[in-house]
Amino acid sequence: MATDDGKPPERGARDAVAGDCLVNRGTHADPVLFTVACGDAKADYRVRFSATRQEKCPAGFDEYTERGSRLGDITLCLTPVHH
């Protein structure tokens, strides 16, 4: 599926899987994450794995939790992308 400008629709963090990269369009305190190509200079984080069942990432990982959709909460364990 493509949008009116011919680009594929944006995917939010909820749709991310291990290996995807994310850009933060919000702030550090209130992140708004979207998937981007890992080679994109805007990529901030790489998803290493989902900790949704454990609800917590191990030490050394950045953690992102998105709450309250009909699908429940998600927790992603992230590492910074170094360009």
Buried (B, 14 or more C-beta within 10 A) or exposed (E): EEEEEEEEEEBBBEEBEEEBBBBBEEEEEEBEBBBBEEEEEBBBBBBBBBBBEEEEBEEEBBEBBBEEEEEEEBBBBBEEBEE
